[in-house]
Amino acid sequence: MPPPAFDRLRALAIGSQAIGLMLIITLETVMDNAARPWQGWVLAAMLVTALTIALVRLYRHKRLQKQLAERRRFLEEDDER
């Protein structure tokens, strides 16, 4: 089965990273050196978001592989009868 044309998780990952980058640049522009702690929190949020999306993608991939293996096993058992 081919992958869908539009991947929501990929769009979410790209969007969240773009928003984080814009926020970091905006904080630097507005607050100068006082923005450092806030930029750290934004970066941490970006990393947590990226890791969460990666785990969801991995979970979906593993679930799909498991379903395909079950279908193959079912078809093989059906062919043997």
Secondary structure, DSSP 4 states (H G I P E B T S, - for coil): -PPPSS-HHHHHHHHHHHHHHHHHHHHHHHHGGGGHHHHHHHHHHHHHHHHHHHHHHHHHHHHHHHHHHHHHHHHHHHHH-
